[in-house]
């Protein structure tokens, strides 16, 4: 696989030549029905992510996850039974012109009618973030996307987080933050009334996203941030490597980590936080 030099990070170029759009769209509901389409639909139904009358803003970064998310929503409009509206939005945080062109080219190639708007977040993060710019950048990006979605009359913002993001986030919190907290499939926005964030790719494994991307001849953007390139490496990559190593001895470790957030035994933990208040099991120890 070759690469095109980006604004601090590389952009992977698949071996395959680009293929007809109809074939790409057909593959989502045919070739990848089991591992992508069915899991997308499962998440939407299980967590009520898209409902009658919704207007969803699909956030597109230009990476493999968000490009697939946009195509999944297009297929949902074609095949779904729920009446909803959708907008496709992309924030330009300060990309190099060549990077932005690739974002535009990807969306044109995939027939995604994206609205691109400027935010200048890279410059802000470079000035205020110190050793860990990614966390700050992610928060600012999300706030900007919420604002744009609300401006367009949307009540939901869809992001392209997938199954592996969920388990990596869980481990990051346990190992680095000292708490047990996972990435939820949906949550209400704290600072944007009436807005909700949804993650319809919650059950989709990253391996299949990568396969779809390469077999479709898509040239996705990786992180194109010069700020991150100048700072300390992302801890998430360390977690990825750790899980990969652990899988050699425990093949189902990813599923176990994911399920652990569904099976928390409240009778066997030391403490928990609810409604902003800290609770200890000792507070309830003498209760029947």
N, C-alpha and C positions, 0 to 999 in steps of 0.2 A: 504494500500500500504506500503510495506516495503522499506527500503533504505539501500544502501551500503555506508559506510563512505568513503568520497572522500578526496582529498587534500584541505580541508578547507570547502567544500560544500558537500551536499548529492547527490547521484545519485538515482533517483526514479526507483523502480522496479515494473512493472505492476503486477497485480494479475494474469493475463492470462499467460499460458504457451506459449512458442514460437511456432509459427505455420508455415506451409509450405510456402516457398518463393512464389510459384505460386499463393497461395491464397492472400498473401499480395499484390502482383503486380496487381492481378485481382481486388482487392478491390478499388484501386486507381481510375480506370476507370469505375467501376461499383457502388459499395456501396458509394464511396465518389465522384462520378462524378459531382454532383451539387455543392458541397461545397469546393472541392479541385481541381479536374482535370479541370473542366470548367473555374474556376476562374484563374487557372494557364495559361491556353490557352488564356483566355481573356486578361490578362496582356501582354502576349507576342505579341499578335496581335495588341492591342490598342496602345502600346508604341514602337512597332517594336524592341523588345528586342533581338530576335534571327533571324538573316537574312541569306540568302544564302551565303555560303562560310565562315561563322564565325567559329572560334575555341574558344570554351568557357571553361574557367577553373571554375569548380564548387567547391567552398570552403566548406570543411566539418570540423566542429568543434567537431562533435560527439554528439551535442545536437539534440533535436527533430526536430528543424526547418531545419537544414542543411542535416540531414539524409533523411527527406522527399524530400527536394529539389533535392538531388542526384537521388532518385527513380523517381521523376517527369521527370528529364532529360532523364533517361533511357527509360521511357515510350514515351517521345517525339521523341526519336530516332526511336522507334518502329512504332509509329502511325503518326508522323508528316510528313508534305509534304515539309519541308525545308531541304536542304542538308547542314549539319554542322558537325563539329567535337567537341568532348568534352573530357576534362581531369578532373579527380577527385583528388583534392589535399587537404591535411590536414597538418597543421602546428603544431608541438609539441613545445609549448612555454616554456616547462619545467615541464611537467606532472610527477606526481608520477608514477612509473612503473605500478602499478595496474590500474591507470586511463588510461594510454596509452594502456594497454592490453584490456580494455573495448572498447576503440575506435576501435582497430583492430578487436575485436570480433564482434562488431556491423556491421562493414563494410563487414566482411566475412559472417555473418549471412544474410545480405541483398544483397550479391553478388555485392558489390561496389568495383571496382578495384582502390583503393585509393593509391596515392603516399604520404607517410608521410615523412616530413623533419623537422629537428631541427632548432629552432631559438633562444632559450634561453631568450625570452622576459620577462618571469617572474622575472628573476634575475635583469635585467636592470630596470624594472619598480619599483621593490622593493627599488632600490638605488636612483632613481631620482623622483619618484612620492611621494607626501606628503599625503594630506588628500583625494584626489580624483584620485585614480590610474586607475579607469575604463576607463576614457576618454583617458588617455595616452596610456593604453594598447590597446584600440581599434584602435587608430591611428597607432601604431607600427605594430599591427597585419595586418592591411590593407596594409600598405607599404610593409610588407614582402610577403603578398599574391600576390600583384601586381607584385613584382619582380619575384616570382616563376612562375606566369602565363606567364609573358613576356619571361622568360627563356624557357618555353615550347612552345613558338610560338603562344600563345593565344592572341586574340585581345579583349576579354571580360572576366570579372571576375564576376561570379554570387554569390550573397550572399542570405542568407535565411531570410531576414527581411520580416515580414508579416504585415497584415492590422493593427493589434493592435500596432505594433512598430511604424507605421506611425503616428497614432493619439497620442500616448504617446509622441513621439518626438515633435509633434506640441505643445502640452500642456507644455512640459518641456521648450521649447523656450519661450513661452508666460509668464509662471509663474516664471522662474528662470533666463532667459537670457534677458528678456525685448524686445524680437523681435518676429516677426511672420515669421517663417521659418519651412518648412516641410521636410520630407524625400522623395526625388524624386525617381521615378521608374528607372531612369537611369541618369548617369552623366559621363562626360569625366574626366579622371584622370588628376590632375593638374601636377604631377611630373613624369608621365610615358606616354610618347608620343605614341599615337595610341591605348591606352588602354581605355576601357570603363567599368564602373561598372553597373551591372544590378540587379534588384530585381524582379524576376518573380513571387514571392509569394505575391506580393503587395496587392492583393484583398482577400487573404485567411485569415480567422479569426483563431485566436490562439486556440479557443475551439475545432475546428475540427482537428487541428494538434495534439492536445493532445489526442483526441479520436482515431485517426488513430494510434498514437504511442502506446497507451495502448492496443488497440485491436489487434495490430500486434505483441505484446509481445516483443517490443523493449525496451532496457534498456538505455535510453539516458543519456549523461553527462550533468550536469548543470555546472555552473561556477566552475572550479576546481582550482581557484587562491587563494593561501595562502596570497598574498598581499592584495587583497580585503577583505579577512576575518579579517585581522588585522586593517583595516581602517574603516572609517565611511561608513554606509550603503548606498546603491545605491538609488538615488532619483527616479529612474524609478519605484521602488516598491511602493513608496509613491503615484506616479501618478496612478499606477494600482489600488491601494486601493481607491483613490479618484474617479476614473471613476466608479468603482464598486458601490460605495455609491451613486453617482449621477444617475446611471441607475435606481435606485429604483423610482426616481421621473420623470426621463426623459429617457424612454426605448431606444429611438433612438439617444441618445447623441453621440455615437461613429460615426454613419453615418453623423451626423451634423458636427462634428469636421473634419471628412475626407473631406466632401464636401466644407467646408469653404475655403480650400486651392485651390479649383477649381473655387470659386466664389468671389474672392477678387475684391471689387469695388474700382478702382483707384481714383474715384471721391469723395470718402468718407474716406480717410485715411490721416493722418497728414504728413507722409513722407515715403520714400522708398529708397532702395539702388539698383543701377544698374551700372554694370561695375566698381564697387568699389567706385562709387561716391554717396554721400548723396544728396537726393532731398527732398524739402519741397513743400507741396501743395501751399504755399504762393508764390513760384517762378512762379507759373502758374495761380495765382488767378485772375489776371486782363486780362488774355487772353480770347478771345471769344471762 
